[in-house]
Every structure is written in structure tokens, then in C-alpha cells.
Amino acid sequence: MPEGPSILIMKENLQGFTGKKVTKAWGNAQFEKEPLVGKTLLEIRTFGKQTYLVFDTVSVRIHLLMFGSYEINEQTKPDKSLRLALAFKTGSMYFYTCSVKMVDSEFLSTIDWEADVMSDQWDPKKAEKKLKANPQMMVCDALMNQDIFSGVGNIIKNEVLFRIGVQPESLIGNLPPRKRKELIHEARNYSFEFLQWKKEFVLKKHWLVHTKSTCPKCGRKLIKKQTGLGKRRSFYCEKDQKLY
């Protein structure tokens, strides 16, 4: 599943279509697409793993899910995978194997933009308040909770927890205040490093534990385990990451 930094890159790649009118709309997403024709793409906004194509009274929400993808100016995948395509005079955008929904633009005002770890509106104090309200939540679930850390995915989760020396099944309520603040800080910090490495095509070279088998600090065999309510893969070192 693409994480927040990858969605920001998609936004940057699509940015050239803002201010342009839709000349054609098609695909197998389950909503009427004809009303989009003639509308001007006013803005592209992202919230964590979600992308919003903002028109006047409506917006199109796109979530790439686990296997979604997009292309610009060329359709190389079959129509059965094509959820939405929008053509403009200057080119086209294509979205495949993803969730595409039409929402009223007023819906955007209900989103807690301060929960997006990569947003200028990110509010670490609000994140800390939400964490304190969930003392029995595992830290692995907290990091993946899009209401607290919108944009954080499994890669960021594993790397952040290794950096701060915390095992994924630790409980939020057991974390010392210092560790809780480290968790919040590093979730945002690592997301921006992820973004830079992704742009440079060197992201995997910087993984310390995600999909790895040995600890880069002590050389011990890493634990690979499905953790938390979501049963997502965790990679961690029992020696260098403490269970709280």
C-alpha cells in the first residue's frame, strides 16, 4: 500500500493538470462521470494516503489501497483495471485498481488535516492527546491509525519503532513521556526522509529492519511477526527494542 510520501509524489506529478478543464471522463468506478466533463480541476489535496481532485461543488477521492497505481498521458493497463480516467487538452490521468468515489467538496471541511504527518497543518500536540486517550493501544496500531498519524504505513511503522528502540507490541500507556514524544517526532521526521529517498530511488537502501533478517546494531536475528489488531508484518529486534 502506498504510504503518505508516495501519495505526495503522485500529487506533484499530477499538479500540471490543475486549472485545466476535463474534456472526457471514463472508467468503471461506480458513479456517473459525465458531470465532471467541462469542470475545471481547481486543486489537488492529499490527506495521508488519500488524494482529492477538487472541482467546484464536487471532489473525487482516490485511495490506491494495496495494489492501486496511476499513469499520466498513456494507458498501458486493461480497461478492467481502469477505475477512472480524466482527459484534458494537455493530457490525461489514469487510476487503476483503486477506490474512487465522488464526494461533495463540503466534505473536505470535515477532515482533520492536522492529523496528516506531512502536512504544514500537522499538530503534534493533538497527536499526543489522541495517544493519551488510548493507553491500551499497541504502538504498532497507533502508528497505523490514520486518525492519529495519517499517511503512516507499515514501512514507516517498522523503521520508526526501530529508531526509537520500542517493540511494536508495547502499549501506549506504558511508554515514558519521552518515548511518546520521540514516537510522534520520528513519525513525521522519517516520513520526510522517506519522501526524499523515494524521489532519489534509494528508499530500500535505507531500510534498517523492514523486510530484513538481522539487526544492523547487534547482528541478532530479527523477529518477524504479525502484530496488532491489523495483523501487519512487524520486523524488530528483541535486544535493541524494548517492550513497554
PEDAZI-V107766 format. One record per helix or strand of 3 or more residues. SS is the DSSP state (hx for helix, st for strand). FROM is the first residue (numbers start at 1). LEN is the number of residues. If there is no record, write none. Layout:
SS_FROM_LEN ; SS_FROM_LEN
This chain:
hx_4_14 ; st_21_6 ; hx_34_3 ; st_43_5 ; st_50_5 ; st_58_6 ; st_69_4 ; hx_79_3 ; st_82_7 ; st_91_6 ; st_99_6 ; hx_105_6 ; hx_113_3 ; hx_124_9 ; hx_139_6 ; hx_154_11 ; hx_172_3 ; hx_177_23 ; hx_204_3 ; st_223_5 ; st_232_5
